[in-house]
Amino acid sequence: MEQLSTMNQIFDIMSQKVGIIGIHARPAMGKTTLMLQIVDNVNKQKDGTALIFSMAESQAKLKRRMQQMNVSCDRVVIDDVPHPTAEHMETRIKQVGKVSILCIDYLQLLEQAVTEKLTEIAKKYEIPILISGVLPRNFESNDQKVYLEQTAQQKYSLTYDFFALIRQEEGCIGAEFIVKKCWHWDPVNVFMEWDDRETKFKFLEKAARR
């Protein structure tokens, strides 16, 4: 398998592929921040508009966060309807027109009837769908992959093509990116530093192979 070596290559995959992408971590680890950085980089690499369904934060709050992060609000549409249906999502996709990436923040606030339709929506409109999800605080790192494997399919009827686990070890923040189905790259660890000024992650130039 080809090995990913930089975060830019990971951004390339997310912008070019159609499928379901997950970002999972314990509470307050930076899921929404990483999601917004992915949106910003995908919009820099492809045409279209990012569509974000934000159930965790209001549209106004999310826009303020983006401005603080120096993430462009151009070509970004935020929908903060509390419980969007699959029909509502498809309506918004059609209204936006060309969608570069569709984001959902976050998985546990979606109805199962919606999650069952997400793979179909990704294929129908040929877009990547990025979903953030919360891991329980008491889960150890070795348990997180098992949790995702069991709950994504059994509870939410989702099969990830690609997912990331954000973790913190000895003061360092990292994200392990794992290809699950049909995108043929090795898993990699990406190490990140927190930028207090812009309240977002800085990525190290090289990613480490698992």
Phi, psi and chi 1 to 4 in degrees:
 res  aa     phi    psi   chi1   chi2   chi3   chi4
   1 MET       -  148.5  -75.8 -172.6  179.0      -
   2 GLU   -70.5  142.9 -179.6 -179.6  -12.0      -
   3 GLN  -101.2  130.9 -179.6 -175.5  -13.3      -
   4 LEU   -72.2  140.8  -62.5  170.8      -      -
   5 SER  -124.0  -19.2   60.3      -      -      -
   6 THR  -139.2  161.1   68.2      -      -      -
   7 MET   -63.7  -31.9 -166.9   63.8 -164.6      -
   8 ASN   -60.4  -35.5  -76.5  -24.1      -      -
   9 GLN   -66.3  -36.4  -73.9  179.1  -72.0      -
  10 ILE   -66.4  -41.6  -66.3  172.2      -      -
  11 PHE   -60.7  -38.9  -71.0  141.2      -      -
  12 ASP   -59.4  -45.0  -74.5  -17.0      -      -
  13 ILE   -60.6  -46.6  -66.9  173.2      -      -
  14 MET   -65.2  -29.1  -68.0 -179.4  177.8      -
  15 SER   -82.6  -26.0   66.3      -      -      -
  16 GLN   -98.0  -24.5  -65.2  169.6    8.8      -
  17 LYS   -97.3  153.9  -58.9  -68.3 -175.2  177.8
  18 VAL  -104.2  127.1  172.5      -      -      -
  19 GLY   160.6 -168.4      -      -      -      -
  20 ILE  -106.3  126.9  -54.6  -63.1      -      -
  21 ILE  -117.6  133.8  -55.5  163.2      -      -
  22 GLY  -117.0  143.7      -      -      -      -
  23 ILE  -122.5  117.8  -61.7  176.4      -      -
  24 HIS  -125.9  142.7  -71.8  -94.8      -      -
  25 ALA  -166.8  168.1      -      -      -      -
  26 ARG   -67.3  167.2  -65.9  169.0 -179.7  161.4
  27 PRO   -57.3  144.1  -25.4   34.2      -      -
  28 ALA    62.4   33.5      -      -      -      -
  29 MET  -101.7   -8.1  -73.4  -70.0  -67.5      -
  30 GLY   111.1   23.7      -      -      -      -
  31 LYS   -61.3  -49.2  -64.6  179.7  -63.2  -64.1
  32 THR   -66.8  -38.3  -57.1      -      -      -
  33 THR   -60.4  -49.2  -63.1      -      -      -
  34 LEU   -63.2  -38.7 -177.0   56.6      -      -
  35 MET   -57.8  -46.1  178.4 -168.9   76.9      -
  36 LEU   -67.9  -34.9  -67.4  174.9      -      -
  37 GLN   -68.1  -36.5  -70.4 -175.1 -109.6      -
  38 ILE   -64.4  -45.4  -69.8  169.8      -      -
  39 VAL   -55.4  -47.3  163.7      -      -      -
  40 ASP   -60.7  -43.5 -167.5   41.3      -      -
  41 ASN   -73.2  -37.0  -81.3  -88.2      -      -
  42 VAL   -63.4  -42.3  167.6      -      -      -
  43 ASN   -66.4  -24.5  -87.6   -8.2      -      -
  44 LYS   -76.1  -20.8  -71.5  175.0 -179.3  175.9
  45 GLN  -105.0  -14.2  -63.9 -175.4   49.7      -
  46 LYS  -146.7  160.1   65.0 -174.0  -67.2 -170.6
  47 ASP   -74.5  163.2  -64.9  -26.6      -      -
  48 GLY   111.6 -176.6      -      -      -      -
  49 THR  -123.7  135.0  -61.7      -      -      -
  50 ALA   -77.1  134.5      -      -      -      -
  51 LEU  -114.5  119.0  175.5   57.3      -      -
  52 ILE  -115.0  123.6  -58.3  174.7      -      -
  53 PHE   -98.0  105.5  -68.8   94.5      -      -
  54 SER  -107.4  102.3  177.5      -      -      -
  55 MET   -95.5  -15.4  -67.1  164.3  -80.8      -
  56 ALA   -87.8  -29.6      -      -      -      -
  57 GLU  -136.5  151.2  -63.1 -177.5   12.3      -
  58 SER   -70.4  161.8   68.2      -      -      -
  59 GLN   -57.6  -44.0  179.1  179.8  151.5      -
  60 ALA   -63.6  -43.0      -      -      -      -
  61 LYS   -66.5  -40.4 -174.5  175.2 -179.8  179.8
  62 LEU   -66.4  -38.7 -160.1   61.2      -      -
  63 LYS   -65.0  -39.8  -76.9 -172.8  175.0  180.0
  64 ARG   -62.6  -40.5  -74.5 -164.2  -60.7  -89.3
  65 ARG   -62.5  -43.2 -175.0 -160.1  -77.6 -115.2
  66 MET   -61.5  -41.6  -66.7  174.0   68.9      -
  67 GLN   -64.3  -40.0  -69.1  165.6   -6.6      -
  68 GLN   -64.7  -33.5 -171.2  175.3   16.3      -
  69 MET   -82.4   -3.6  -67.0  169.4   59.7      -
  70 ASN    59.1   36.2  -73.5  -36.3      -      -
  71 VAL   -98.2  128.2  168.8      -      -      -
  72 SER   -64.9  134.1  175.3      -      -      -
  73 CYS   -87.5   -7.7  -65.1      -      -      -
  74 ASP   -65.9  145.4  -64.2  -22.0      -      -
  75 ARG    57.4   34.6  -65.2  169.9   51.9 -149.7
  76 VAL  -132.9  125.8  175.4      -      -      -
  77 VAL  -114.4  126.6  171.5      -      -      -
  78 ILE  -111.5  126.6  -59.3  169.5      -      -
  79 ASP  -116.4  116.2 -173.5  -44.5      -      -
  80 ASP  -108.5   30.1   56.5    6.8      -      -
  81 VAL   -58.5  130.8  170.6      -      -      -
  82 PRO   -59.0  -42.7  -22.9   32.3      -      -
  83 HIS  -135.6   76.7  -59.3  -71.9      -      -
  84 PRO   -67.4  139.5   25.9  -34.0      -      -
  85 THR   -89.5  167.8   62.9      -      -      -
  86 ALA   -62.5  -37.2      -      -      -      -
  87 GLU   -64.3  -41.1  -69.1   76.0   16.4      -
  88 HIS   -63.5  -41.7  175.3   75.5      -      -
  89 MET   -61.5  -43.4  -71.7 -175.6  176.8      -
  90 GLU   -66.1  -37.2  -70.3 -157.7   63.9      -
  91 THR   -61.1  -44.0  -63.3      -      -      -
  92 ARG   -67.4  -37.2  -64.8  -65.5  -83.5  150.6
  93 ILE   -60.1  -44.5  -69.0  169.7      -      -
  94 LYS   -66.6  -36.1  -68.0  171.7 -176.8  176.0
  95 GLN   -67.2  -40.4  -70.6  172.4  -15.5      -
  96 VAL   -69.3  -36.8  167.8      -      -      -
  97 GLY    95.8 -109.9      -      -      -      -
  98 LYS   -87.3  111.7 -171.8  170.9 -175.4  177.7
  99 VAL   -97.7  124.4  175.1      -      -      -
 100 SER   -77.7  -40.8   57.1      -      -      -
 101 ILE  -158.6  142.3 -173.1  167.6      -      -
 102 LEU  -109.8  128.8 -172.6  152.7      -      -
 103 CYS  -120.1  143.6  -59.5      -      -      -
 104 ILE  -129.2  121.9  -61.3  169.0      -      -
 105 ASP  -126.0   93.7 -166.4   19.0      -      -
 106 TYR  -145.7  173.8   57.0   91.1      -      -
 107 LEU   -57.2  -44.9  176.0   62.1      -      -
 108 GLN   -66.4  -12.6  -77.9   79.0    3.6      -
 109 LEU   -95.9    1.7  -64.0  176.9      -      -
 110 LEU   -93.1  146.9  -80.0  179.3      -      -
 111 GLU   -75.8  148.2  -61.3  -69.2  -22.0      -
 112 GLN   -61.3  -32.6 -175.5  174.4   -5.7      -
 113 ALA   -60.1  -27.1      -      -      -      -
 114 VAL   -81.4  -46.5  178.7      -      -      -
 115 THR   -61.4  -31.9   63.2      -      -      -
 116 GLU   -65.5  -20.5  -69.0  173.6   -8.4      -
 117 LYS   -97.1   -9.3  -66.5  -77.0 -171.5  179.3
 118 LEU   -66.0  -40.9  -69.0  179.3      -      -
 119 THR   -62.7  -40.6  -60.4      -      -      -
 120 GLU   -62.4  -42.0  179.0 -176.9  -34.6      -
 121 ILE   -65.4  -42.8  -70.2  172.1      -      -
 122 ALA   -58.5  -44.0      -      -      -      -
 123 LYS   -71.8  -41.5  -68.1  178.6  179.0  177.9
 124 LYS   -61.4  -42.0 -179.8  177.4  179.3  180.0
 125 TYR  -103.1    1.9  -63.0   97.3      -      -
 126 GLU    54.9   55.3  -62.1 -175.9  -21.7      -
 127 ILE  -134.4  151.0   52.5  175.9      -      -
 128 PRO   -77.8  140.7   25.8  -29.7      -      -
 129 ILE  -117.7  119.5  -63.5 -179.1      -      -
 130 LEU  -104.6  127.4 -169.7  155.3      -      -
 131 ILE  -125.9  127.5  -51.0  167.6      -      -
 132 SER   -92.1  150.4   70.3      -      -      -
 133 GLY  -148.4  149.5      -      -      -      -
 134 VAL   -96.3  132.9  178.4      -      -      -
 135 LEU   -96.4  143.8  -70.1  172.3      -      -
 136 PRO   -58.7  145.8  -23.7   33.6      -      -
 137 ARG   -60.9  -31.9  -72.7 -174.0 -176.0  -85.1
 138 ASN   -88.1    7.9   60.6  -15.3      -      -
 139 PHE   -82.3  132.5  -92.6   58.0      -      -
 140 GLU   -82.2  161.8  -61.4  -61.9  -32.1      -
 141 SER   -58.7  -36.4   59.0      -      -      -
 142 ASN   -69.0  -22.5  -70.9  -21.9      -      -
 143 ASP   -85.8  -18.4  -64.5  -35.3      -      -
 144 GLN   -65.1  -41.8  -68.6  174.0   -3.0      -
 145 LYS   -66.4  -39.0  -64.4  172.8 -166.2  175.1
 146 VAL   -62.4  -43.3  175.6      -      -      -
 147 TYR   -58.4  -45.7  171.3   84.3      -      -
 148 LEU   -64.7  -44.3  -73.2  173.7      -      -
 149 GLU   -59.9  -43.8  -69.2  -71.7  -23.7      -
 150 GLN   -75.7  -47.6  -68.5  177.1  -13.7      -
 151 THR   -80.7  -35.5   61.4      -      -      -
 152 ALA   -58.5  -45.9      -      -      -      -
 153 GLN   -83.4  -45.9  -68.2 -172.0   -0.4      -
 154 GLN   -75.0  -41.8  -65.3  174.8   10.8      -
 155 LYS   -91.2  -37.5 -173.2  173.8 -179.1  179.7
 156 TYR  -113.1   -1.4  -61.1  106.9      -      -
 157 SER    55.4   41.0  -58.5      -      -      -
 158 LEU  -116.3  140.7  -79.3  174.0      -      -
 159 THR  -121.3  115.9  -61.0      -      -      -
 160 TYR   -76.8  137.9  -72.0  125.9      -      -
 161 ASP   -83.3  -27.2  -63.9  -86.8      -      -
 162 PHE  -159.3  133.7 -164.4   96.1      -      -
 163 PHE  -147.5  159.9   69.4   81.0      -      -
 164 ALA  -124.5  140.2      -      -      -      -
 165 LEU  -112.5  119.2  -66.4  170.2      -      -
 166 ILE   -91.4  135.1  -56.3  175.2      -      -
 167 ARG  -143.7  166.8   65.6 -165.0 -176.7  -75.7
 168 GLN  -131.7  124.3 -170.8  166.2    8.6      -
 169 GLU  -133.3  119.8  -62.3  174.8    1.6      -
 170 GLU    52.3   44.1  -60.8  179.4   -4.5      -
 171 GLY    83.9   -7.2      -      -      -      -
 172 CYS  -100.2  142.3  -63.3      -      -      -
 173 ILE  -102.8  135.3  -58.1  171.8      -      -
 174 GLY  -143.1  161.4      -      -      -      -
 175 ALA  -132.4  125.5      -      -      -      -
 176 GLU   -95.5  119.2 -178.0  179.1   17.2      -
 177 PHE   -99.8  126.8  -71.3   83.2      -      -
 178 ILE  -129.0  128.0  -57.8  168.0      -      -
 179 VAL   -89.2  126.4  178.5      -      -      -
 180 LYS  -104.4  -30.7  -68.6  -55.3  -61.7  179.2
 181 LYS  -125.1  -77.4 -167.8  173.1   67.4  174.0
 182 CYS  -125.4   10.0   58.0      -      -      -
 183 TRP  -104.6  109.3  -58.8   -9.1      -      -
 184 HIS   -89.8   78.2  -57.5  -65.8      -      -
 185 TRP  -133.8  155.0  -75.3  -92.3      -      -
 186 ASP   -70.4  152.8  -79.9  -19.6      -      -
 187 PRO   -64.7  146.9  -16.7   29.2      -      -
 188 VAL  -138.8  154.7  -69.3      -      -      -
 189 ASN  -103.3  127.5  -69.7  -39.4      -      -
 190 VAL  -110.0  128.0  174.1      -      -      -
 191 PHE  -101.6  139.7  -62.4  100.6      -      -
 192 MET  -130.9  149.9  -53.8  179.4  -70.3      -
 193 GLU  -116.7  146.6  -64.9  177.6  -12.0      -
 194 TRP   -88.5  127.6 -175.9 -105.9      -      -
 195 ASP   -95.9  104.2 -175.5  -24.5      -      -
 196 ASP   -63.9  -33.9  -73.9  -37.3      -      -
 197 ARG   -67.0  -46.0 -175.3  174.3   59.8   84.1
 198 GLU  -100.2    0.2  -64.9 -169.8   -5.3      -
 199 THR    48.8   51.1   63.1      -      -      -
 200 LYS  -151.2  175.4   65.2 -179.1 -179.3 -178.3
 201 PHE   -84.9  145.0  -65.7  117.7      -      -
 202 LYS  -107.5  133.9  -74.1 -176.3  177.1  178.7
 203 PHE   -99.5  137.0  -55.8  104.4      -      -
 204 LEU   -69.0  153.4  -61.7 -175.7      -      -
 205 GLU   -62.5  -39.6 -176.1   62.4   25.5      -
 206 LYS  -109.2  141.2  -72.5  -69.1 -176.8 -180.0
 207 ALA   -98.3  148.8      -      -      -      -
 208 ALA  -100.5  135.8      -      -      -      -
 209 ARG   -71.8  140.5 -171.7  170.9 -178.3  173.6
 210 ARG   -64.6      - -171.3  179.3   62.0  174.5
